[in-house]
Structures are given as structure tokens and as C-alpha cells.
Amino acid sequence: MLLVLDVFVVKEHDDKVRVIATIVPNFNMELIIISPHIFKDI
């Protein structure tokens, strides 16, 4: 079972929003890449 320590959103120049989580073994996992339509205003 992985414990999510941090979840943060990074806006990319190609108009995509990357959601990245930092988990216990101390490495980053890409959870999902979606279009900015979901996030109206960040």
C-alpha cells in the first residue's frame, strides 16, 4: 500500500496539466495527464 505524501499540479507550456504524486519510496509517479478544462482556474 502506497502512502501519498504530496500531490501537486504542474502546468505545462503545451496546455496540459500534469498531476504528480510523491509516495513513500521517495519517487514521483505520474498519476494522470489531463486537459486544463478540468481545472478552470488554478
CHARMM-style PDB file with segment names, atoms N, HN, CA, C and O in Angstrom:
ATOM      1  N   MET     1       0.843  -1.187   0.000  1.00  0.00      PROA
ATOM      2  CA  MET     1       0.000   0.000   0.000  1.00  0.00      PROA
ATOM      3  C   MET     1       0.884   1.244   0.000  1.00  0.00      PROA
ATOM      4  O   MET     1       1.790   1.385   0.821  1.00  0.00      PROA
ATOM      5  N   LEU     2       0.598   2.132  -0.934  1.00  0.00      PROA
ATOM      6  HN  LEU     2      -0.138   2.016  -1.601  1.00  0.00      PROA
ATOM      7  CA  LEU     2       1.420   3.324  -1.064  1.00  0.00      PROA
ATOM      8  C   LEU     2       0.768   4.501  -0.375  1.00  0.00      PROA
ATOM      9  O   LEU     2      -0.427   4.746  -0.532  1.00  0.00      PROA
ATOM     10  N   LEU     3       1.560   5.220   0.385  1.00  0.00      PROA
ATOM     11  HN  LEU     3       2.531   5.021   0.513  1.00  0.00      PROA
ATOM     12  CA  LEU     3       1.062   6.401   1.077  1.00  0.00      PROA
ATOM     13  C   LEU     3       1.440   7.645   0.281  1.00  0.00      PROA
ATOM     14  O   LEU     3       2.611   7.880  -0.016  1.00  0.00      PROA
ATOM     15  N   VAL     4       0.435   8.427  -0.056  1.00  0.00      PROA
ATOM     16  HN  VAL     4      -0.517   8.236   0.185  1.00  0.00      PROA
ATOM     17  CA  VAL     4       0.694   9.634  -0.836  1.00  0.00      PROA
ATOM     18  C   VAL     4       1.034  10.786   0.103  1.00  0.00      PROA
ATOM     19  O   VAL     4       0.207  11.214   0.908  1.00  0.00      PROA
ATOM     20  N   LEU     5       2.257  11.275  -0.014  1.00  0.00      PROA
ATOM     21  HN  LEU     5       2.929  10.927  -0.668  1.00  0.00      PROA
ATOM     22  CA  LEU     5       2.712  12.363   0.843  1.00  0.00      PROA
ATOM     23  C   LEU     5       2.342  13.720   0.268  1.00  0.00      PROA
ATOM     24  O   LEU     5       1.843  14.598   0.973  1.00  0.00      PROA
ATOM     25  N   ASP     6       2.593  13.873  -1.017  1.00  0.00      PROA
ATOM     26  HN  ASP     6       2.998  13.160  -1.589  1.00  0.00      PROA
ATOM     27  CA  ASP     6       2.334  15.161  -1.664  1.00  0.00      PROA
ATOM     28  C   ASP     6       1.654  14.956  -3.014  1.00  0.00      PROA
ATOM     29  O   ASP     6       2.009  14.065  -3.785  1.00  0.00      PROA
ATOM     30  N   VAL     7       0.686  15.791  -3.268  1.00  0.00      PROA
ATOM     31  HN  VAL     7       0.398  16.515  -2.642  1.00  0.00      PROA
ATOM     32  CA  VAL     7       0.083  15.813  -4.599  1.00  0.00      PROA
ATOM     33  C   VAL     7       0.106  17.248  -5.083  1.00  0.00      PROA
ATOM     34  O   VAL     7      -0.442  18.143  -4.438  1.00  0.00      PROA
ATOM     35  N   PHE     8       0.742  17.460  -6.220  1.00  0.00      PROA
ATOM     36  HN  PHE     8       1.187  16.734  -6.744  1.00  0.00      PROA
ATOM     37  CA  PHE     8       0.832  18.820  -6.718  1.00  0.00      PROA
ATOM     38  C   PHE     8       0.588  18.858  -8.220  1.00  0.00      PROA
ATOM     39  O   PHE     8       0.776  17.870  -8.929  1.00  0.00      PROA
ATOM     40  N   VAL     9       0.171  20.014  -8.674  1.00  0.00      PROA
ATOM     41  HN  VAL     9       0.018  20.817  -8.098  1.00  0.00      PROA
ATOM     42  CA  VAL     9      -0.193  20.180 -10.076  1.00  0.00      PROA
ATOM     43  C   VAL     9       0.814  21.088 -10.764  1.00  0.00      PROA
ATOM     44  O   VAL     9       1.122  22.180 -10.285  1.00  0.00      PROA
ATOM     45  N   VAL    10       1.314  20.621 -11.881  1.00  0.00      PROA
ATOM     46  HN  VAL    10       1.064  19.734 -12.270  1.00  0.00      PROA
ATOM     47  CA  VAL    10       2.279  21.398 -12.649  1.00  0.00      PROA
ATOM     48  C   VAL    10       1.670  21.755 -14.002  1.00  0.00      PROA
ATOM     49  O   VAL    10       1.291  20.877 -14.776  1.00  0.00      PROA
ATOM     50  N   LYS    11       1.583  23.062 -14.275  1.00  0.00      PROA
ATOM     51  HN  LYS    11       1.891  23.775 -13.646  1.00  0.00      PROA
ATOM     52  CA  LYS    11       1.060  23.494 -15.571  1.00  0.00      PROA
ATOM     53  C   LYS    11       2.186  23.492 -16.589  1.00  0.00      PROA
ATOM     54  O   LYS    11       3.248  24.072 -16.361  1.00  0.00      PROA
ATOM     55  N   GLU    12       1.944  22.838 -17.705  1.00  0.00      PROA
ATOM     56  HN  GLU    12       1.081  22.368 -17.890  1.00  0.00      PROA
ATOM     57  CA  GLU    12       2.966  22.739 -18.737  1.00  0.00      PROA
ATOM     58  C   GLU    12       2.691  23.707 -19.865  1.00  0.00      PROA
ATOM     59  O   GLU    12       1.565  24.167 -20.051  1.00  0.00      PROA
ATOM     60  N   HSD    13       3.736  24.009 -20.615  1.00  0.00      PROA
ATOM     61  HN  HSD    13       4.651  23.635 -20.464  1.00  0.00      PROA
ATOM     62  CA  HSD    13       3.630  25.001 -21.678  1.00  0.00      PROA
ATOM     63  C   HSD    13       2.763  24.516 -22.830  1.00  0.00      PROA
ATOM     64  O   HSD    13       2.291  25.322 -23.632  1.00  0.00      PROA
ATOM     65  N   ASP    14       2.548  23.200 -22.918  1.00  0.00      PROA
ATOM     66  HN  ASP    14       2.932  22.546 -22.266  1.00  0.00      PROA
ATOM     67  CA  ASP    14       1.750  22.654 -24.019  1.00  0.00      PROA
ATOM     68  C   ASP    14       0.275  22.558 -23.644  1.00  0.00      PROA
ATOM     69  O   ASP    14      -0.469  21.747 -24.196  1.00  0.00      PROA
ATOM     70  N   ASP    15      -0.132  23.395 -22.700  1.00  0.00      PROA
ATOM     71  HN  ASP    15       0.472  24.053 -22.251  1.00  0.00      PROA
ATOM     72  CA  ASP    15      -1.537  23.477 -22.283  1.00  0.00      PROA
ATOM     73  C   ASP    15      -2.064  22.174 -21.712  1.00  0.00      PROA
ATOM     74  O   ASP    15      -3.239  21.849 -21.884  1.00  0.00      PROA
ATOM     75  N   LYS    16      -1.209  21.427 -21.036  1.00  0.00      PROA
ATOM     76  HN  LYS    16      -0.254  21.690 -20.897  1.00  0.00      PROA
ATOM     77  CA  LYS    16      -1.661  20.234 -20.343  1.00  0.00      PROA
ATOM     78  C   LYS    16      -1.334  20.379 -18.873  1.00  0.00      PROA
ATOM     79  O   LYS    16      -0.381  21.064 -18.499  1.00  0.00      PROA
ATOM     80  N   VAL    17      -2.115  19.744 -18.062  1.00  0.00      PROA
ATOM     81  HN  VAL    17      -2.888  19.188 -18.365  1.00  0.00      PROA
ATOM     82  CA  VAL    17      -1.885  19.802 -16.621  1.00  0.00      PROA
ATOM     83  C   VAL    17      -1.415  18.437 -16.151  1.00  0.00      PROA
ATOM     84  O   VAL    17      -2.085  17.427 -16.369  1.00  0.00      PROA
ATOM     85  N   ARG    18      -0.274  18.416 -15.514  1.00  0.00      PROA
ATOM     86  HN  ARG    18       0.270  19.236 -15.336  1.00  0.00      PROA
ATOM     87  CA  ARG    18       0.294  17.163 -15.054  1.00  0.00      PROA
ATOM     88  C   ARG    18       0.135  17.067 -13.540  1.00  0.00      PROA
ATOM     89  O   ARG    18       0.551  17.964 -12.806  1.00  0.00      PROA
ATOM     90  N   VAL    19      -0.463  15.990 -13.083  1.00  0.00      PROA
ATOM     91  HN  VAL    19      -0.801  15.261 -13.679  1.00  0.00      PROA
ATOM     92  CA  VAL    19      -0.637  15.777 -11.656  1.00  0.00      PROA
ATOM     93  C   VAL    19       0.382  14.736 -11.213  1.00  0.00      PROA
ATOM     94  O   VAL    19       0.390  13.602 -11.693  1.00  0.00      PROA
ATOM     95  N   ILE    20       1.229  15.143 -10.299  1.00  0.00      PROA
ATOM     96  HN  ILE    20       1.222  16.064  -9.909  1.00  0.00      PROA
ATOM     97  CA  ILE    20       2.318  14.268  -9.856  1.00  0.00      PROA
ATOM     98  C   ILE    20       2.217  14.041  -8.351  1.00  0.00      PROA
ATOM     99  O   ILE    20       1.967  14.974  -7.589  1.00  0.00      PROA
ATOM    100  N   ALA    21       2.414  12.801  -7.935  1.00  0.00      PROA
ATOM    101  HN  ALA    21       2.617  12.043  -8.554  1.00  0.00      PROA
ATOM    102  CA  ALA    21       2.353  12.485  -6.511  1.00  0.00      PROA
ATOM    103  C   ALA    21       3.696  11.958  -6.030  1.00  0.00      PROA
ATOM    104  O   ALA    21       4.370  11.198  -6.725  1.00  0.00      PROA
ATOM    105  N   THR    22       4.063  12.369  -4.846  1.00  0.00      PROA
ATOM    106  HN  THR    22       3.515  12.986  -4.281  1.00  0.00      PROA
ATOM    107  CA  THR    22       5.273  11.839  -4.222  1.00  0.00      PROA
ATOM    108  C   THR    22       4.853  10.791  -3.200  1.00  0.00      PROA
ATOM    109  O   THR    22       4.079  11.081  -2.287  1.00  0.00      PROA
ATOM    110  N   ILE    23       5.361   9.580  -3.354  1.00  0.00      PROA
ATOM    111  HN  ILE    23       5.989   9.345  -4.096  1.00  0.00      PROA
ATOM    112  CA  ILE    23       4.957   8.499  -2.463  1.00  0.00      PROA
ATOM    113  C   ILE    23       6.125   8.015  -1.617  1.00  0.00      PROA
ATOM    114  O   ILE    23       7.272   8.414  -1.824  1.00  0.00      PROA
ATOM    115  N   VAL    24       5.814   7.162  -0.676  1.00  0.00      PROA
ATOM    116  HN  VAL    24       4.883   6.838  -0.509  1.00  0.00      PROA
ATOM    117  CA  VAL    24       6.746   6.744   0.370  1.00  0.00      PROA
ATOM    118  C   VAL    24       8.161   6.362  -0.077  1.00  0.00      PROA
ATOM    119  O   VAL    24       9.121   6.819   0.543  1.00  0.00      PROA
ATOM    120  N   PRO    25       8.334   5.549  -1.119  1.00  0.00      PROA
ATOM    121  CA  PRO    25       9.702   5.201  -1.518  1.00  0.00      PROA
ATOM    122  C   PRO    25      10.479   6.389  -2.090  1.00  0.00      PROA
ATOM    123  O   PRO    25      11.616   6.250  -2.541  1.00  0.00      PROA
ATOM    124  N   ASN    26       9.848   7.541  -2.059  1.00  0.00      PROA
ATOM    125  HN  ASN    26       8.924   7.654  -1.693  1.00  0.00      PROA
ATOM    126  CA  ASN    26      10.506   8.795  -2.418  1.00  0.00      PROA
ATOM    127  C   ASN    26      10.804   8.921  -3.909  1.00  0.00      PROA
ATOM    128  O   ASN    26      11.867   9.398  -4.307  1.00  0.00      PROA
ATOM    129  N   PHE    27       9.844   8.483  -4.725  1.00  0.00      PROA
ATOM    130  HN  PHE    27       8.981   8.096  -4.402  1.00  0.00      PROA
ATOM    131  CA  PHE    27       9.962   8.718  -6.155  1.00  0.00      PROA
ATOM    132  C   PHE    27       8.638   9.253  -6.685  1.00  0.00      PROA
ATOM    133  O   PHE    27       7.593   9.076  -6.059  1.00  0.00      PROA
ATOM    134  N   ASN    28       8.688   9.897  -7.821  1.00  0.00      PROA
ATOM    135  HN  ASN    28       9.537  10.041  -8.330  1.00  0.00      PROA
ATOM    136  CA  ASN    28       7.494  10.531  -8.374  1.00  0.00      PROA
ATOM    137  C   ASN    28       6.770   9.602  -9.334  1.00  0.00      PROA
ATOM    138  O   ASN    28       7.393   8.917 -10.145  1.00  0.00      PROA
ATOM    139  N   MET    29       5.451   9.586  -9.233  1.00  0.00      PROA
ATOM    140  HN  MET    29       4.944  10.143  -8.574  1.00  0.00      PROA
ATOM    141  CA  MET    29       4.631   8.787 -10.119  1.00  0.00      PROA
ATOM    142  C   MET    29       3.637   9.701 -10.820  1.00  0.00      PROA
ATOM    143  O   MET    29       2.951  10.498 -10.180  1.00  0.00      PROA
ATOM    144  N   GLU    30       3.567   9.578 -12.118  1.00  0.00      PROA
ATOM    145  HN  GLU    30       4.124   8.929 -12.637  1.00  0.00      PROA
ATOM    146  CA  GLU    30       2.585  10.357 -12.848  1.00  0.00      PROA
ATOM    147  C   GLU    30       1.240   9.688 -12.688  1.00  0.00      PROA
ATOM    148  O   GLU    30       1.036   8.561 -13.139  1.00  0.00      PROA
ATOM    149  N   LEU    31       0.325  10.386 -12.046  1.00  0.00      PROA
ATOM    150  HN  LEU    31       0.491  11.301 -11.680  1.00  0.00      PROA
ATOM    151  CA  LEU    31      -0.995   9.813 -11.821  1.00  0.00      PROA
ATOM    152  C   LEU    31      -1.876   9.976 -13.043  1.00  0.00      PROA
ATOM    153  O   LEU    31      -2.507   9.025 -13.504  1.00  0.00      PROA
ATOM    154  N   ILE    32      -1.911  11.182 -13.555  1.00  0.00      PROA
ATOM    155  HN  ILE    32      -1.398  11.955 -13.181  1.00  0.00      PROA
ATOM    156  CA  ILE    32      -2.809  11.443 -14.682  1.00  0.00      PROA
ATOM    157  C   ILE    32      -2.378  12.698 -15.418  1.00  0.00      PROA
ATOM    158  O   ILE    32      -1.868  13.646 -14.820  1.00  0.00      PROA
ATOM    159  N   ILE    33      -2.590  12.686 -16.718  1.00  0.00      PROA
ATOM    160  HN  ILE    33      -3.004  11.916 -17.203  1.00  0.00      PROA
ATOM    161  CA  ILE    33      -2.346  13.889 -17.517  1.00  0.00      PROA
ATOM    162  C   ILE    33      -3.650  14.237 -18.218  1.00  0.00      PROA
ATOM    163  O   ILE    33      -4.168  13.459 -19.019  1.00  0.00      PROA
ATOM    164  N   ILE    34      -4.171  15.414 -17.907  1.00  0.00      PROA
ATOM    165  HN  ILE    34      -3.750  16.047 -17.256  1.00  0.00      PROA
ATOM    166  CA  ILE    34      -5.464  15.807 -18.447  1.00  0.00      PROA
ATOM    167  C   ILE    34      -5.420  17.201 -19.034  1.00  0.00      PROA
ATOM    168  O   ILE    34      -4.456  17.941 -18.835  1.00  0.00      PROA
ATOM    169  N   SER    35      -6.447  17.549 -19.743  1.00  0.00      PROA
ATOM    170  HN  SER    35      -7.230  16.948 -19.905  1.00  0.00      PROA
ATOM    171  CA  SER    35      -6.520  18.878 -20.334  1.00  0.00      PROA
ATOM    172  C   SER    35      -6.943  19.899 -19.287  1.00  0.00      PROA
ATOM    173  O   SER    35      -7.637  19.549 -18.332  1.00  0.00      PROA
ATOM    174  N   PRO    36      -6.533  21.164 -19.452  1.00  0.00      PROA
ATOM    175  CA  PRO    36      -6.798  22.202 -18.454  1.00  0.00      PROA
ATOM    176  C   PRO    36      -8.273  22.556 -18.289  1.00  0.00      PROA
ATOM    177  O   PRO    36      -8.624  23.367 -17.433  1.00  0.00      PROA
ATOM    178  N   HSD    37      -9.131  21.957 -19.097  1.00  0.00      PROA
ATOM    179  HN  HSD    37      -8.846  21.298 -19.792  1.00  0.00      PROA
ATOM    180  CA  HSD    37     -10.562  22.239 -18.995  1.00  0.00      PROA
ATOM    181  C   HSD    37     -11.116  21.809 -17.637  1.00  0.00      PROA
ATOM    182  O   HSD    37     -12.055  22.416 -17.122  1.00  0.00      PROA
ATOM    183  N   ILE    38     -10.536  20.774 -17.069  1.00  0.00      PROA
ATOM    184  HN  ILE    38      -9.773  20.281 -17.487  1.00  0.00      PROA
ATOM    185  CA  ILE    38     -10.987  20.273 -15.774  1.00  0.00      PROA
ATOM    186  C   ILE    38     -10.706  21.307 -14.690  1.00  0.00      PROA
ATOM    187  O   ILE    38     -11.545  21.569 -13.827  1.00  0.00      PROA
ATOM    188  N   PHE    39      -9.507  21.889 -14.751  1.00  0.00      PROA
ATOM    189  HN  PHE    39      -8.825  21.676 -15.451  1.00  0.00      PROA
ATOM    190  CA  PHE    39      -9.142  22.913 -13.787  1.00  0.00      PROA
ATOM    191  C   PHE    39      -9.447  24.282 -14.386  1.00  0.00      PROA
ATOM    192  O   PHE    39      -8.680  24.793 -15.202  1.00  0.00      PROA
ATOM    193  N   LYS    40     -10.558  24.865 -13.983  1.00  0.00      PROA
ATOM    194  HN  LYS    40     -11.181  24.449 -13.320  1.00  0.00      PROA
ATOM    195  CA  LYS    40     -10.986  26.149 -14.547  1.00  0.00      PROA
ATOM    196  C   LYS    40      -9.952  27.231 -14.273  1.00  0.00      PROA
ATOM    197  O   LYS    40      -9.436  27.856 -15.200  1.00  0.00      PROA
ATOM    198  N   ASP    41      -9.651  27.449 -12.998  1.00  0.00      PROA
ATOM    199  HN  ASP    41     -10.070  26.941 -12.245  1.00  0.00      PROA
ATOM    200  CA  ASP    41      -8.660  28.451 -12.608  1.00  0.00      PROA
ATOM    201  C   ASP    41      -7.798  27.883 -11.498  1.00  0.00      PROA
ATOM    202  O   ASP    41      -8.287  27.524 -10.427  1.00  0.00      PROA
ATOM    203  N   ILE    42      -6.508  27.810 -11.775  1.00  0.00      PROA
ATOM    204  HN  ILE    42      -6.110  28.101 -12.645  1.00  0.00      PROA
ATOM    205  CA  ILE    42      -5.598  27.297 -10.747  1.00  0.00      PROA
ATOM    206  C   ILE    42      -4.767  28.455 -10.221  1.00  0.00      PROA
ATOM    207  OT1 ILE    42      -3.927  28.262  -9.343  1.00  0.00      PROA
TER     208      ILE     42
END
